[in-house]
Amino acid sequence: MIILDGKKASQGLVTDLKQKITQLKATGTLPTLAAILVGDDPASQIYLRSKKKRAAKLGVRLVTTKLPDATSTAELTTIIQKLNQDDHIHAIMLEMPLPAHINSQQAILAIDPRKDVDGVHPLNLGYLFSGHAHAIPNTPYGILKLLDHYHLSVKHQNVVVVGRSVVVGRPLAALLLNQDATVTIAHRFTTDLTKLTQQADILVTAVGQPNMISAEAIKPGAIVIDVGINRLANGKLAGDVDYASVARVARALTPVPGGVGPMTSLMLFYQTVQLARRQTNHG
C-alpha cells in the first residue's frame, strides 16, 4: 500500500514556491497575505501561529489583524475593504469560524475576488465550476496536488466524495469533474452509504466522524483520501477512516495527521504567491 504522505509531497512544491517568491522579490514585490481573526477562538489562534511560522520560513509577509469578539459585521467589512484597496496586500483570508453574530456570507462577499486566497467568494466558486478556476479552496487544491505528486490520475475514475461543504466537498467535485473524473457526492442524508463507497475507485471523506469508514466500505485497491481530523477522548487525532483496517484493502491511503493537512497549509501560501504574480503581471 502507498502511504500518501503530505509532508513529503509538499517538499517539492516548497522548492518551486521559494523560487517564485525569489523572482517576485527581485522585481520589488513581497508576496503578502492578510489574515483577519475575530474573537478569541483557541483553535484559530493556534492555526494562525502555525501560519506565521510557515510564512517566515517561505519568505512570505503575513499581516495579522486581530479584532475583538464584539466586532460588528459592518466594522469587519470596512476593514476588509481597506485591505482590498491596499496594493501591497495580495491575499486576504478570514479565520473561521467567525463569532455567531457576524454575517459570514456578507464578510466573504466583501473580499475582493482577486485577493480571495481561500477561494470561497461566490464569483471564484463560479469560475471553478465553469472550468476556469481563479482561486480554489485550499484543501481540495491540496488533495489534487497530493495525487499529482504520486502520479495518481483521476481521469476515468469513479470518485465518491463523502461531505458536501463549500470548502471541501463541493469545490473538490468541481476540480475532479474538470479533470474528467466521474463524481458522486454523498452526505448525511445519503441512503446505504456503504453500497456507494464500495463502488469508488477513489474515496474522499470529509465529515468529521472518527473511524466511520471501515474496510468493508472500501473497494479493494481503491485510493482513499481522509480529510477528517478528529480529537478522540484520549487526546489522539483520528481521521474519518479506520486506518488500520482500511490499510489492508486500499491501494493508497492518507495518514491522519500528516496526509491532507500539510498540503492544505501549503496551498494557502502557494495561492498567495499565485495571486501576487497575477496582480503584478508576473503570472
DRENDO-1510 file (C-alpha; in Angstrom, 1 decimal, always signed):
<recs>
REC; n; res; u; v; w
REC; 1; MET; +0.0; +0.0; +0.0 .
REC; 2; ILE; +1.1; +3.5; -0.8 .
REC; 3; ILE; +1.1; +6.0; +2.1 .
REC; 4; LEU; +0.1; +9.3; +0.7 .
REC; 5; ASP; +2.5; +11.5; +2.8 .
REC; 6; GLY; +1.5; +15.1; +2.6 .
REC; 7; LYS; +4.8; +16.3; +4.2 .
REC; 8; LYS; +6.9; +14.6; +1.6 .
REC; 9; ALA; +4.6; +15.8; -1.2 .
REC; 10; SER; +4.8; +19.4; -0.1 .
REC; 11; GLN; +8.6; +19.4; -0.1 .
REC; 12; GLY; +8.8; +19.6; -3.9 .
REC; 13; LEU; +6.2; +22.3; -4.0 .
REC; 14; VAL; +8.1; +24.3; -1.4 .
REC; 15; THR; +11.2; +24.4; -3.7 .
REC; 16; ASP; +9.2; +25.7; -6.6 .
REC; 17; LEU; +7.4; +28.2; -4.4 .
REC; 18; LYS; +10.6; +29.6; -2.9 .
REC; 19; GLN; +11.9; +30.1; -6.5 .
REC; 20; LYS; +8.7; +32.1; -7.4 .
REC; 21; ILE; +9.0; +34.1; -4.3 .
REC; 22; THR; +12.6; +35.0; -5.0 .
REC; 23; GLN; +11.6; +36.0; -8.6 .
REC; 24; LEU; +8.9; +38.3; -7.2 .
REC; 25; LYS; +11.2; +39.9; -4.7 .
REC; 26; ALA; +13.7; +40.6; -7.4 .
REC; 27; THR; +11.0; +42.8; -9.1 .
REC; 28; GLY; +10.3; +44.6; -5.9 .
REC; 29; THR; +7.2; +42.6; -4.9 .
REC; 30; LEU; +6.9; +41.0; -1.4 .
REC; 31; PRO; +4.1; +38.4; -1.5 .
REC; 32; THR; +1.8; +39.5; +1.3 .
REC; 33; LEU; -1.1; +37.7; +3.0 .
REC; 34; ALA; -3.5; +39.5; +5.3 .
REC; 35; ALA; -5.1; +37.3; +8.0 .
REC; 36; ILE; -8.1; +38.5; +10.0 .
REC; 37; LEU; -9.0; +36.9; +13.3 .
REC; 38; VAL; -12.2; +38.0; +15.1 .
REC; 39; GLY; -12.6; +36.9; +18.7 .
REC; 40; ASP; -10.5; +34.5; +20.8 .
REC; 41; ASP; -11.2; +31.1; +19.3 .
REC; 42; PRO; -8.4; +28.9; +20.6 .
REC; 43; ALA; -8.1; +26.7; +17.6 .
REC; 44; SER; -8.0; +29.7; +15.2 .
REC; 45; GLN; -5.2; +31.2; +17.3 .
REC; 46; ILE; -3.2; +28.0; +17.1 .
REC; 47; TYR; -3.7; +27.8; +13.3 .
REC; 48; LEU; -2.6; +31.5; +13.0 .
REC; 49; ARG; +0.6; +30.9; +14.9 .
REC; 50; SER; +1.4; +27.9; +12.7 .
REC; 51; LYS; +0.8; +30.1; +9.6 .
REC; 52; LYS; +3.2; +32.8; +10.9 .
REC; 53; LYS; +5.9; +30.2; +11.3 .
REC; 54; ARG; +5.4; +28.8; +7.8 .
REC; 55; ALA; +5.2; +32.3; +6.2 .
REC; 56; ALA; +8.6; +33.2; +7.9 .
REC; 57; LYS; +10.2; +30.0; +6.5 .
REC; 58; LEU; +8.9; +30.7; +3.0 .
REC; 59; GLY; +9.6; +34.4; +2.9 .
REC; 60; VAL; +6.0; +35.5; +2.6 .
REC; 61; ARG; +4.8; +38.5; +4.6 .
REC; 62; LEU; +1.9; +37.8; +6.9 .
REC; 63; VAL; -0.1; +40.8; +8.2 .
REC; 64; THR; -2.4; +39.9; +11.0 .
REC; 65; THR; -5.5; +41.9; +12.1 .
REC; 66; LYS; -6.9; +40.8; +15.4 .
REC; 67; LEU; -10.4; +42.1; +16.3 .
REC; 68; PRO; -12.4; +41.8; +19.5 .
REC; 69; ASP; -15.3; +39.4; +19.7 .
REC; 70; ALA; -17.8; +42.3; +19.8 .
REC; 71; THR; -16.8; +43.5; +16.3 .
REC; 72; SER; -19.8; +44.0; +14.1 .
REC; 73; THR; -20.3; +42.8; +10.5 .
REC; 74; ALA; -20.1; +46.4; +9.3 .
REC; 75; GLU; -16.9; +47.0; +11.2 .
REC; 76; LEU; -15.4; +43.8; +9.7 .
REC; 77; THR; -16.4; +44.6; +6.2 .
REC; 78; THR; -14.9; +48.1; +6.5 .
REC; 79; ILE; -11.5; +46.6; +7.5 .
REC; 80; ILE; -11.7; +44.1; +4.6 .
REC; 81; GLN; -12.4; +46.9; +2.1 .
REC; 82; LYS; -9.3; +48.8; +3.3 .
REC; 83; LEU; -7.2; +45.7; +2.7 .
REC; 84; ASN; -8.8; +45.4; -0.7 .
REC; 85; GLN; -7.6; +48.8; -1.6 .
REC; 86; ASP; -4.0; +48.3; -0.3 .
REC; 87; ASP; -1.9; +47.4; -3.3 .
REC; 88; HIS; +0.7; +45.8; -1.0 .
REC; 89; ILE; -1.8; +43.2; +0.1 .
REC; 90; HIS; -2.1; +40.4; -2.4 .
REC; 91; ALA; -4.3; +37.9; -0.5 .
REC; 92; ILE; -6.9; +38.1; +2.2 .
REC; 93; MET; -8.2; +35.3; +4.5 .
REC; 94; LEU; -10.8; +35.2; +7.3 .
REC; 95; GLU; -10.1; +32.8; +10.1 .
REC; 96; MET; -13.2; +30.7; +10.6 .
REC; 97; PRO; -15.4; +30.3; +12.5 .
REC; 98; LEU; -16.4; +33.9; +12.9 .
REC; 99; PRO; -18.5; +34.9; +16.0 .
REC; 100; ALA; -22.1; +33.9; +15.6 .
REC; 101; HIS; -23.4; +37.4; +15.5 .
REC; 102; ILE; -21.3; +38.2; +12.3 .
REC; 103; ASN; -22.9; +37.6; +8.9 .
REC; 104; SER; -20.2; +35.3; +7.5 .
REC; 105; GLN; -21.6; +35.5; +3.9 .
REC; 106; GLN; -21.6; +39.3; +4.0 .
REC; 107; ALA; -18.0; +39.3; +5.2 .
REC; 108; ILE; -16.9; +36.9; +2.4 .
REC; 109; LEU; -18.7; +39.0; -0.2 .
REC; 110; ALA; -16.7; +42.0; +1.0 .
REC; 111; ILE; -13.4; +40.4; -0.1 .
REC; 112; ASP; -12.1; +41.4; -3.5 .
REC; 113; PRO; -12.3; +38.1; -5.5 .
REC; 114; ARG; -8.8; +38.9; -6.9 .
REC; 115; LYS; -7.5; +38.6; -3.3 .
REC; 116; ASP; -9.7; +35.7; -2.1 .
REC; 117; VAL; -7.0; +33.2; -1.2 .
REC; 118; ASP; -9.4; +30.7; +0.2 .
REC; 119; GLY; -11.5; +30.6; -3.0 .
REC; 120; VAL; -14.8; +31.0; -1.1 .
REC; 121; HIS; -16.2; +34.1; -2.8 .
REC; 122; PRO; -19.2; +33.1; -4.9 .
REC; 123; LEU; -17.5; +34.6; -8.0 .
REC; 124; ASN; -14.5; +32.3; -7.5 .
REC; 125; LEU; -16.6; +29.3; -6.9 .
REC; 126; GLY; -18.5; +30.1; -10.1 .
REC; 127; TYR; -15.2; +30.3; -12.0 .
REC; 128; LEU; -14.2; +26.9; -10.5 .
REC; 129; PHE; -17.4; +25.2; -11.6 .
REC; 130; SER; -17.2; +26.7; -15.0 .
REC; 131; GLY; -13.8; +25.2; -15.5 .
REC; 132; HIS; -11.9; +28.5; -15.3 .
REC; 133; ALA; -10.6; +28.5; -11.7 .
REC; 134; HIS; -9.0; +31.7; -10.3 .
REC; 135; ALA; -8.7; +30.9; -6.6 .
REC; 136; ILE; -9.5; +27.4; -5.2 .
REC; 137; PRO; -10.4; +26.3; -1.6 .
REC; 138; ASN; -7.1; +25.1; -0.2 .
REC; 139; THR; -8.0; +21.6; +0.9 .
REC; 140; PRO; -9.4; +20.5; -2.5 .
REC; 141; TYR; -6.4; +22.1; -4.2 .
REC; 142; GLY; -4.0; +20.3; -1.8 .
REC; 143; ILE; -5.7; +17.0; -2.5 .
REC; 144; LEU; -5.2; +17.3; -6.3 .
REC; 145; LYS; -1.6; +18.3; -5.8 .
REC; 146; LEU; -1.1; +15.3; -3.5 .
REC; 147; LEU; -2.5; +12.9; -6.1 .
REC; 148; ASP; -0.3; +14.6; -8.7 .
REC; 149; HIS; +2.8; +14.0; -6.6 .
REC; 150; TYR; +2.1; +10.3; -6.5 .
REC; 151; HIS; +1.1; +10.2; -10.2 .
REC; 152; LEU; -2.4; +9.1; -9.4 .
REC; 153; SER; -4.7; +10.3; -12.2 .
REC; 154; VAL; -8.4; +10.9; -11.6 .
REC; 155; LYS; -9.3; +10.7; -15.2 .
REC; 156; HIS; -11.9; +8.0; -16.0 .
REC; 157; GLN; -12.0; +7.2; -12.2 .
REC; 158; ASN; -15.2; +6.8; -10.3 .
REC; 159; VAL; -14.8; +9.1; -7.3 .
REC; 160; VAL; -17.1; +9.3; -4.3 .
REC; 161; VAL; -16.8; +12.4; -2.0 .
REC; 162; VAL; -18.4; +12.0; +1.4 .
REC; 163; GLY; -19.2; +15.5; +2.6 .
REC; 164; ARG; -20.7; +18.5; +0.8 .
REC; 165; SER; -19.2; +21.6; +2.5 .
REC; 166; VAL; -18.5; +24.7; +0.4 .
REC; 167; VAL; -14.8; +24.5; +1.4 .
REC; 168; VAL; -14.1; +20.8; +0.6 .
REC; 169; GLY; -16.8; +18.5; -0.9 .
REC; 170; ARG; -18.4; +20.8; -3.4 .
REC; 171; PRO; -15.3; +22.5; -4.8 .
REC; 172; LEU; -13.4; +19.2; -4.9 .
REC; 173; ALA; -16.2; +17.7; -7.0 .
REC; 174; ALA; -15.8; +20.6; -9.5 .
REC; 175; LEU; -12.0; +20.1; -9.6 .
REC; 176; LEU; -12.4; +16.4; -10.2 .
REC; 177; LEU; -15.0; +17.0; -12.9 .
REC; 178; ASN; -12.7; +19.4; -14.6 .
REC; 179; GLN; -10.1; +16.6; -14.7 .
REC; 180; ASP; -12.6; +14.1; -16.3 .
REC; 181; ALA; -13.5; +12.0; -13.2 .
REC; 182; THR; -17.0; +10.7; -12.6 .
REC; 183; VAL; -18.1; +12.2; -9.3 .
REC; 184; THR; -20.7; +11.3; -6.7 .
REC; 185; ILE; -21.2; +13.5; -3.6 .
REC; 186; ALA; -22.6; +11.7; -0.5 .
REC; 187; HIS; -23.7; +13.3; +2.7 .
REC; 188; ARG; -25.6; +12.6; +6.0 .
REC; 189; PHE; -28.9; +12.0; +4.1 .
REC; 190; THR; -27.4; +9.5; +1.7 .
REC; 191; THR; -29.1; +6.1; +2.0 .
REC; 192; ASP; -26.9; +3.0; +2.0 .
REC; 193; LEU; -23.6; +4.9; +2.1 .
REC; 194; THR; -21.5; +1.7; +2.2 .
REC; 195; LYS; -23.0; +0.4; -1.0 .
REC; 196; LEU; -22.0; +3.7; -2.7 .
REC; 197; THR; -18.4; +3.8; -1.3 .
REC; 198; GLN; -17.8; +0.2; -2.3 .
REC; 199; GLN; -18.0; +1.4; -5.9 .
REC; 200; ALA; -15.4; +4.1; -5.6 .
REC; 201; ASP; -12.0; +3.9; -7.3 .
REC; 202; ILE; -11.2; +7.0; -5.3 .
REC; 203; LEU; -12.9; +7.7; -2.0 .
REC; 204; VAL; -12.6; +11.1; -0.2 .
REC; 205; THR; -14.1; +11.5; +3.3 .
REC; 206; ALA; -14.6; +14.9; +4.9 .
REC; 207; VAL; -17.3; +14.6; +7.5 .
REC; 208; GLY; -15.6; +14.9; +10.9 .
REC; 209; GLN; -16.8; +11.5; +12.4 .
REC; 210; PRO; -13.9; +9.4; +13.7 .
REC; 211; ASN; -13.3; +6.0; +12.2 .
REC; 212; MET; -16.7; +5.9; +10.4 .
REC; 213; ILE; -15.3; +4.3; +7.3 .
REC; 214; SER; -14.1; +0.8; +7.8 .
REC; 215; ALA; -12.6; -1.8; +5.4 .
REC; 216; GLU; -16.0; -3.3; +4.4 .
REC; 217; ALA; -16.9; +0.1; +2.9 .
REC; 218; ILE; -13.8; +0.1; +0.6 .
REC; 219; LYS; -13.4; -1.3; -2.9 .
REC; 220; PRO; -10.3; -3.4; -2.9 .
REC; 221; GLY; -7.5; -1.4; -4.5 .
REC; 222; ALA; -9.2; +1.9; -4.0 .
REC; 223; ILE; -7.4; +5.2; -3.3 .
REC; 224; VAL; -8.6; +6.7; +0.0 .
REC; 225; ILE; -8.2; +10.3; +0.9 .
REC; 226; ASP; -9.1; +11.1; +4.6 .
REC; 227; VAL; -9.7; +14.8; +5.2 .
REC; 228; GLY; -11.2; +14.3; +8.7 .
REC; 229; ILE; -9.3; +15.4; +11.7 .
REC; 230; ASN; -11.0; +14.3; +14.9 .
REC; 231; ARG; -9.8; +14.6; +18.5 .
REC; 232; LEU; -10.5; +11.4; +20.5 .
REC; 233; ALA; -11.2; +11.2; +24.2 .
REC; 234; ASN; -7.6; +10.1; +24.8 .
REC; 235; GLY; -6.3; +13.2; +23.1 .
REC; 236; LYS; -5.1; +11.5; +20.0 .
REC; 237; LEU; -6.1; +12.5; +16.5 .
REC; 238; ALA; -8.0; +10.2; +14.1 .
REC; 239; GLY; -9.5; +10.6; +10.7 .
REC; 240; ASP; -12.9; +9.6; +9.3 .
REC; 241; VAL; -11.3; +6.4; +8.1 .
REC; 242; ASP; -10.4; +3.4; +10.3 .
REC; 243; TYR; -6.8; +3.4; +9.2 .
REC; 244; ALA; -5.7; +0.0; +10.4 .
REC; 245; SER; -8.5; -1.9; +8.7 .
REC; 246; VAL; -8.6; +0.2; +5.5 .
REC; 247; ALA; -4.9; -0.1; +5.0 .
REC; 248; ARG; -5.3; -3.8; +4.4 .
REC; 249; VAL; -7.5; -3.3; +1.4 .
REC; 250; ALA; -6.7; +0.1; -0.1 .
REC; 251; ARG; -4.1; +0.7; -2.8 .
REC; 252; ALA; -3.2; +4.1; -1.3 .
REC; 253; LEU; -4.3; +5.9; +1.9 .
REC; 254; THR; -3.6; +9.2; +3.6 .
REC; 255; PRO; -2.5; +9.2; +7.2 .
REC; 256; VAL; -4.0; +11.4; +9.9 .
REC; 257; PRO; -2.2; +13.6; +10.7 .
REC; 258; GLY; +0.3; +14.1; +8.0 .
REC; 259; GLY; -1.7; +13.5; +4.9 .
REC; 260; VAL; -4.0; +16.2; +3.6 .
REC; 261; GLY; -3.2; +18.7; +6.4 .
REC; 262; PRO; +0.3; +19.7; +5.3 .
REC; 263; MET; -0.9; +20.2; +1.7 .
REC; 264; THR; -3.8; +22.4; +2.8 .
REC; 265; SER; -1.5; +24.6; +4.8 .
REC; 266; LEU; +1.0; +24.9; +1.9 .
REC; 267; MET; -1.7; +25.7; -0.6 .
REC; 268; LEU; -2.6; +28.9; +1.3 .
REC; 269; PHE; +0.9; +30.3; +0.6 .
REC; 270; TYR; +1.1; +28.7; -2.9 .
REC; 271; GLN; -2.1; +30.7; -3.8 .
REC; 272; THR; -0.9; +33.8; -2.1 .
REC; 273; VAL; +2.1; +33.8; -4.4 .
REC; 274; GLN; -0.1; +33.0; -7.4 .
REC; 275; LEU; -2.3; +36.0; -6.6 .
REC; 276; ALA; +0.7; +38.2; -6.1 .
REC; 277; ARG; +2.1; +37.2; -9.5 .
REC; 278; ARG; -1.3; +37.9; -11.2 .
REC; 279; GLN; -1.7; +41.3; -9.6 .
REC; 280; THR; +1.8; +42.3; -10.6 .
REC; 281; ASN; +1.6; +40.8; -14.1 .
REC; 282; HIS; +4.1; +38.1; -13.5 .
REC; 283; GLY; +1.9; +35.1; -13.8 .
</recs>
